[in-house]
């Protein structure tokens, strides 16, 4: 995950959970996505928007 968050097409690794979409200025857009561990982040509404983890799901063991 980058400093600003997860870009579309990036893998979540072990950081699956509920993500919120943010715009280029760092403001939330009100859109959310649930992305599981080791999955690719979905597209955002506009170019250069990104996903930021809000609620991390527990890791399975």
PyMOL commands that set and color helices and strands:
alter all, ss='L'
color gray80, all
select strands_A, chain A and resi 17-22+28-35+50-56
alter strands_A, ss='S'
color yellow, strands_A
deselect
rebuild
show_as cartoon
